[in-house]
């Protein structure tokens, strides 16, 4: 067996370990709900052991892929997103060792599973680095960012648990609407996985020629039926679907098509779930939060930002600007990725100001933690997939 195959198998082991641990953490939470402390401890120990095994396999995947490729596996969407899932689980393991909170695992691990599943839809072949990435700054800049985002995601997880505990779901409110919206988004990610898997299995591919933003002819490949077409696009594949709308040159129509198919499939899936269970998804989950310590969740929410924010500052701003100066001879260029890194940084700076200066604790702080993660995911999904820029190679 080659080292490449071993690397892939280790990622599969990590995925299934996280999946099993999710259900075991659910058993620990149910034990707590019934008032059985010993049952919670027993299930919790089993669950965290399985999680650590999965995390070690995940680390094994990361370093074996590094050896095979000859560079830090952080150069494209597949590699970055799998690393993000790894840091998410790593952050949870540290928090669990400190606070022994099974409910956190029941929230974090499913998100990590969705992130890894999302990553698996991108090409996973190891390819040579483009010139701009052939530098040690790839490992320095991107690894720091992915570690920071994994830590900041803990703030969102704790915030979500806090909200599921305190929000009254029996009454119509904005809080209830947005909580359901968060779970709807997670179902959309499942929709992305389903739609991508289907069209991959059916070997769907079509090619179009178009005029790019520099006025030059270029080609684009679609792996899903093209809902959106590029600027002045012409099909090069026979008997292909005609795009329903044309996008400006700045927008990658192929990736926008992927997002749109995910929205369509995810929405249908969400409606089916609602029809089957006959209530909101959030109402299915809230009973599991009955014994949650909200003061502890508020503390985790805050501490995650206190630790993650300075790391994010180093990776996403300081190291990024140094690398930009070396590569493009300028520290800042208003590239979409740069802009949204700044937006993320400003948001968490505002979080700390409101928390420390204005006393925004409890529910307000929980909402800020969740919104921060939404901004990170917007950057990961929308900015990377739809908006063209200097970081489009990633």
SULTA-V365162 format. One record per helix or strand of 3 or more residues. SS is the DSSP state (~ for helix, > for strand). FROM is the first residue (numbers start at 1). TO is the last residue. Records with the same first field share a line. If there is no record, write none. Layout:
BEGIN
SS->FROM-TO + FROM-TO
END
This chain:
BEGIN
~->3-33 + 37-69 + 77-99 + 102-119 + 131-133 + 137-166 + 174-201 + 253-277 + 281-289 + 294-328 + 336-357 + 363-385
>->206-211 + 217-222
END
